[in-house]
Amino acid sequence: MLSLDFYNPTRIILGKGRIAELDRHIAADARVLVLYGGGSVERNGTLDEVRQAMGERHVQYFSGIEPNPAYETLMQAVELIRREQLDYLLAVGGGSVIDGTKFVAAAVNFAGDPWQILLNGGENVTEALPLASVLTLPATGSEMNNGAVVTRLADKAKLPMHSDLVFPQFSVLDPTKTFSLPARQVGNGVVDSFVHVIEQYLTVVGNNPLQDRFAEGLLQTLVEIGEQAVSETDNEELRANLMWVACLALNGLIGAGVPQDWSTHLLGHELTALYGLDHAQTLAVVLPAMLQVRRDAKRDKLLQYAARVWQLTSGSEEQRIDEAIRRTRAFFEAVGVPTRLADYGLDAACIEPVLQQLEAHGMTTLGEHGDITPEVCRQVLELAL
Amino acid sequence: MLSLDFYNPTRIILGKGRIAELDRHIAADARVLVLYGGGSVERNGTLDEVRQAMGERHVQYFSGIEPNPAYETLMQAVELIRREQLDYLLAVGGGSVIDGTKFVAAAVNFAGDPWQILLNGGENVTEALPLASVLTLPATGSEMNNGAVVTRLADKAKLPMHSDLVFPQFSVLDPTKTFSLPARQVGNGVVDSFVHVIEQYLTVVGNNPLQDRFAEGLLQTLVEIGEQAVSETDNEELRANLMWVACLALNGLIGAGVPQDWSTHLLGHELTALYGLDHAQTLAVVLPAMLQVRRDAKRDKLLQYAARVWQLTSGSEEQRIDEAIRRTRAFFEAVGVPTRLADYGLDAACIEPVLQQLEAHGMTTLGEHGDITPEVCRQVLELAL
């Protein structure tokens, strides 16, 4: 590592009962829009706590942000904000709600068609409304980063954006708000966090000793607490730790100054857009196959991963790599996320449309070496059947 | 871990030649005071680079901030800023210059006697001038935190302050600017960073798996690169990594939500104030003796430290703890920092005055359990002779 940039101004407020502190962090004269998804934050009392913490402020609500937040839905929030002259956004929910809120923040005062924000990856964002979040699902890391992914239903496109203007000002992480989550969502969160780290870590062996150690620390912690954090639905301490891990897995820290991959995510996005798999399900399917196909390009780092995360130091190189991939797959299965396309009712017929979508979205040179073509993706998907 | 707070808005800009980017990050109409220490930043060209990057802005200079920055000196800068109506501070140097600049930023508009800021640990700071830094010596972490330590010569008191208002807006870390440093200063920096991590890590075994892994990653990286980073005076990559490690060793991350010690630092401060040892020299002297004296209170974490940082997993508990302490001491010596009071010309006569100063400064209940009395400190210093 010869150079790096790091910037992350989001304040993290983690702990039971801390939603009550919202009042201290949002200006008293703010005109707030609270954005959320379905009824779960209504049913589990999170929204009531938020309402109470906001006191006498002007607050309006916008519900219906879906998993893989839809451009079409978010633009309705944009219209509401413009009409009602709201000036502060509070996302209450998981990564989809926070991602959607970031896009809304950037779109409200955008000059031109807001879809251009996503076509330009957010580089053309010059201002955004201030936003914050109350996180209910540890997974995406959106609560402490500047990124968002938005899907346009009309053309089944799932596109990312990044802008320093959409960092949440603060995020409240109350571990008890995760107690009512279905196991499937918590398991998804564990896989999502794990693969976020892998995308920033499992590339080439370089001179980035600290980023490597931190990435390995995140992976080791997920392996240590993952299963138990899923099964013990009311373990406050485990859920607090899981929230902290998910947060740091994608807040810019371990990725600063190092090569990154992201091919598993980009291939996975197409699977979600075409066939509706949960985001983490696509990662659990793609990653083990991707590592198998890329075992030579990633050989040295795979061996480091095998040794430091899975304590695999004996046997031939091939054996250690095989075993590391096997354990990765077994870990995903152990937290409840199946790792084969067949587990989701998909067969070889699903492959060709995915490759076409990759071409259509210009995703033809993926990975840390830029050499993962749609043809390589075909091999990966065939291995993942 | 059940709860934590984390907030760190400092932008890190690390890499060769990046001082030129100052212009982009400071407002064009800012009236800037550049604060620095002695002549080293003049001699090695850093100050010239800064001057050039600042273009046509109004810039004044204040030199003479000493190691262990003196209140008396800093108040001269405060007077200059008030007189010349300057409104932006740029620290160019190591931790002492940055610490001093933070105090100055808080003191300029402080209502009342600025010494009160230090007597209150910074809690009474309600506004501060914006500041940034150009770091030339990786050690204290001041470039990315909200803390400072200031010494008043008049009463040999060395006191800390903390305030979120004195985070640098950004810090430029150019690894080539460390090439001209004497080995003693680089070695001091390695020890300082190491002990910063230890103070936040080596306490009790709790349920903080990620903070532990990150702390261990920092320590392992220092052990891996420390000696070479000191001896290879123009190894840009090693120095870049050392700068990044020192930065993250004390930026609030590994200390979030966990018990902390800091007894080695507080005892060390008195040694510096009374006898003029470098800050890191005091840490190298005190820490091994402190761990020896506190081996029972810290037993479980010492064993974890022995296993994870030094790979000591065989032998009795006592043997592993002894060996971990021995290796810690050997590491400090290997980077050129002696670990005995005698190495600095001090004998048993130095102890009583230190204990008196601890009493005078109210430092009578140190450590993560608050049970390190001056009497315990006597044992530590006797072991450190």
Interface residues (C-beta under 8 A of the other chain):
Chain A: M1 L2 S3 L4 D5 F6 Y7 N8 P9 T10 R11 I12 I13 L14 G15 K16 R18 P175 N207 N208 P209 L210 R213 F214 E216 G217 L218 Q220 T221 E224 I225 E236 E237 A240 N241 W244 V245 L248 L253 A256 G257
Chain B: M1 L2 S3 L4 D5 F6 Y7 N8 P9 T10 R11 I12 I13 L14 G15 K16 R18 P175 N207 N208 P209 L210 R213 F214 E216 G217 L218 Q220 T221 E224 I225 E236 E237 A240 N241 W244 V245 L248 L253 A256 G257
